[in-house]
Each structure stands twice: as C-alpha cells, then as structure tokens.
Amino acid sequence: MTVFHENARDLPIACQVDVLVVGAGPSGVAAATAAARAGRDTMIIEHYGFCGGMATAGMSGAICGLFSSGKTGKPQQLVDGFAGEFYHLLKQRRAVSAPFPFGDTALVVHDPHVWKEIADDLLAESGVKVLFHTQMTEIIMEDGAVAGVIIENKSGRQVILAKRFIDATGDGDLCVKAGVPHTVGRNGMVQYPTMVFRMSNVDIPHGIGHPVPQLEAWVDEARRQGYHLPRRHIYLLPSPRPDEVMCNVTSILRDDGRPIDATNAGDLTWAEQRGRKQVREYERFLQNFVPGFEHARLNDVATQIGIRQSRTIVGQVTLTNDDVFHARKSQRSVAKSAWCIEAHNKDGIFMFYLDNDYYDIPYDTLLPESVPNLIAPGRILCAEHEALASARVTAQCFLTGYAAGTAASLSLKTSVPFDGVNVNELRSIIEYSM
Ligand SMILES: Cc1cc2nc3c(=O)[nH]c(=O)nc-3n(C[C@H](O)[C@H](O)[C@H](O)COP(=O)(O)OP(=O)(O)OC[C@H]3O[C@@H](n4cnc5c(N)ncnc54)[C@H](O)[C@@H]3O)c2cc1C
C-alpha cells in the first residue's frame, strides 16, 4: 500500500478536565451526569449533534430492562437509579408508552426527540461541558495510563486532557486505542444491525398485538409472493404518539452472510444503503399484509443503521452466559437485569427469558484489563455473546454508565485506579437496591 507521511505538528490543548466521557449514548449521558453531580469538572464529547446514540440516532425506540420477567404475574418495575429517573422524566413529558408486553417481560416505547431534550437538560443541570460534532480520533498515553485524547471537528484537531476517561463509544474506540484487548461477537459473528423506522396513520387497535406466529405466517406468505423480507420475527411497537408504530423489523447482513463490521466505514455504508431499501420493502409488506396498516405510511427512518454489537472489551471479570441463565447475583453488582437474552443472530433471534428472577452485572465487567484510569460501561462491557445480548439494553446502559461516572469521582477522591474503588460506597451512591 502506498502511504502518505503525516508530519508531526503541535496541537492546541482545548481544555483540561477531571473526567472526560467520550460518546453521549445512554451510558455516556448517565456517566457524565453522575460525575458532574459528584462535583467533578466533567466534559462529554459526541460525534452527533445530539445525545442518545443508538437510542435516538439508531431509533432503538424502547427502553428494555426496566421490568421483572416471569411466566406468571404482571411485570413490575425492577430497576430504579438513573434508569428509573430517566423513565420518570419521559413519563412527566408524556413521551413514553405504557408498559407493553414483550414475551414474559415488558418494555416502554419512548419518543426519540424528547429523549434528546431530557439528556440536554440533565447535562446542563449537572454542569457537564458538552461538545457535539466532535470525534475522538487518537489517544495520548503516559506511563500506561490515558493522559488525553485528540479530537477532530470543524475547528480542527485539538487535545483534551483529563484525569479519568469513560469510553461510552459503544465501539470501544478509547479502549482499542489504549491497547485494551477485545473480542467480536461469537467467533466474529455479531448480532445483525437493523434500520428502524416509524409508520404513522396506523389503526392501532387492529395493527398492534398480532401474535408472533401470525406475523411470521404473513412474512412467509409475502416471501412466496416475491417480497424480499430477510427477517421473520418482527417487532411492531406502539409509540407514545397516537397513531404511530415503531417498526424494528429489518435485518442487515452481507449477501454472503458475512456480518456487518460497525468499525468499518465500507461495511457501514453498505448497511445504510441496504437498510433503506429494506425499509421500503417492509413498508409495502405491512401495508399489504398486516391488518391495521392498510393506510399507514412511512413517517421517518433512523438517522443511522442501528448497531447492536461491535467490539466487546476484555475486562477484569466476564459476565458469562451462565450468569444470565442461572440468574447469578454478585456482591460487586452495579446493575441488575431481568431482560431476556435477545440475540439477533444470522439464523434467527435466540430468546431466553428469566423466570421471576434477575442477574447482576458486576462492577469489574466495566474495567479493562490493564489501563488504570479508563472504564467502559454500556454495550461494550465484558460479556460473552449471549450475555451481552441481554445486558446491552438501554436501562442497563444507563445503570452501568451512572456507576462508571460515580466510580470516576470516587477514584479521584481517594486517588486510586478504577479497580481500587470501594464498591460498597459506589453501590450506596448509585442506589443499587430498589
Ligand atoms: C436496532 C436496535 C434496536 C434496539 N432496541 C432496543 C430496545 O428496544 N430497547 C433497549 O433498551 N435497547 C435497544 N437497543 C440497544 C440500545 O439502544 C443500545 O445498546 C444502547 O443505546 C447502547 O448504549 P451505549 O451508550 O453503550 O452506546 P451507543 O448508544 O452506541 O452510543 C455511543 C455514542 O458514542 C458516539 N461515538 C462513538 N464513537 C465516537 C467517537 N470516536 N468520538 C465521539 N463520539 C463517538 C456515538 O455517536 C454514540 O452517540 C437496540 C439497539 C439497536 C441497534
């Protein structure tokens, strides 16, 4: 390969803070809010011009992981803390649906625009410095720790220095640059991405609540008639708006079955274009096959292809599939979850529901093996493939993010690395128990 030699140059130091959060998805917003509430000079940088990551840009649509799960009884709210707070704020602004059944548990569907507004308010109220339209591109290491990051935006290339760093990029960008090892799905097979869209003018009483086998039968019939519908198990969720449905129905894989690598711009480009084509095919299918959608029309499409999984860090402890299957508890837990394993695999969605129980996510799953002042909450925490397919959802990203931001403050208070933080003190601040 021919190369271009980039000359070394001096970069302006834009600012120096206590805590730098990279990425303003659910885990980043929670982390920055927590660190700033604890009195730390905190900054968050984000590639987009708004917060939410996959919850807004990817329009994931719902908050999963808030409720209990069981074959009997009605799902009850199981987790609180920052996840409960955000849910409460959505309810106050009438921007979230009533709990909607999902197998043996439930979810709530949110309005993505109000999600962004709430995040703006939380960051402003807690005093976080926010910089949008900014990409973290490089990292500065000193003595095995992160000293700063190089950012790029329309103002050019600059440096931000900090004492503690939170990798909330969803892709582990900081961790990888800092040399933290990572894994990718099950032997490279990650969950497929989805291009989410919303249909309006839906006759909700007739369009929502069709049993999964019935929806699959309609997909099968449409396929026989020549429709290109790669996914059978589709989710149609009622949005908080009166006649609108959140459609999580597409699945994007390469034609040869190869998974999309969300850290490869070529793959992402292909996925965006294929995603938009699939949206039109599923729109046509819904209008022609699913009662209630006869007069529905495409309302909007996610800003970007929805990425469920890319890199997973190698942490000090792994959340194993068995931890989820056997609902294991941990004295060092910073988040609990009764959300199902919902693995969107190439050959279909693997589902496993907990029965009147929950599992714990230990603090140590957020700690990269070797870098003392770096922590990694959200969908990159250290977990086996199926376990991650449960722990990656929004409520748990809120909880692990808030724990990471709080841990950053505690580690500064006692001048210890992240793995020296007193987890009991951390748990008392994040209100681990409901
Ligand atoms: C199609 C789909 C459907 C889903 N459905 C649901 C659902 O119904 N309910 C639910 O609870 N969860 C759902 N999820 C999961 C949930 O949305 C995500 O797991 C969650 O948003 C992950 O949060 P995060 O903060 O870890 O990362 P992300 O949401 O991915 O946020 C990462 C942020 O970092 C920014 N960023 C990345 N790299 C950089 C960089 N180098 N510099 C600056 N900024 C950067 C990104 O722009 C982004 O805003 C779904 C996900 C997908 C993809």
The ligand as an ORCA input file, in Angstrom:
! r2SCAN-3c Opt
* xyz 0 1
  C     -31.793     -1.730     16.146
  C     -31.644     -1.665     17.628
  C     -32.746     -1.854     18.415
  C     -32.634     -1.794     19.784
  N     -33.745     -1.910     20.535
  C     -33.670     -1.651     21.843
  C     -34.848     -1.571     22.605
  O     -35.954     -1.720     22.093
  N     -34.725     -1.308     23.925
  C     -33.499     -1.123     24.518
  O     -33.452     -0.885     25.725
  N     -32.384     -1.194     23.816
  C     -32.438     -1.435     22.494
  N     -31.295     -1.459     21.762
  C     -29.999     -1.342     22.456
  C     -29.610      0.054     22.886
  O     -30.138      1.055     22.063
  C     -28.099      0.182     22.871
  O     -27.486     -0.970     23.346
  C     -27.644      1.381     23.693
  O     -28.044      2.547     23.044
  C     -26.143      1.339     23.887
  O     -25.775      2.472     24.628
  P     -24.262      2.933     24.700
  O     -24.259      4.221     25.438
  O     -23.429      1.825     25.213
  O     -23.792      3.141     23.181
  P     -24.452      3.868     21.947
  O     -25.908      4.045     22.117
  O     -23.975      3.146     20.755
  O     -23.801      5.333     21.990
  C     -22.461      5.572     21.630
  C     -22.300      7.049     21.310
  O     -20.924      7.347     21.127
  C     -20.735      8.151     19.972
  N     -19.377      7.860     19.487
  C     -18.905      6.661     19.072
  N     -17.607      6.749     18.764
  C     -17.245      8.030     18.992
  C     -16.016      8.743     18.871
  N     -14.899      8.137     18.441
  N     -15.998     10.063     19.148
  C     -17.124     10.698     19.572
  N     -18.329     10.054     19.727
  C     -18.369      8.756     19.451
  C     -21.832      7.696     19.039
  O     -22.143      8.684     18.079
  C     -22.991      7.435     20.012
  O     -23.777      8.581     20.229
  C     -31.365     -1.548     20.382
  C     -30.248     -1.353     19.589
  C     -30.386     -1.414     18.220
  C     -29.189     -1.192     17.381
*
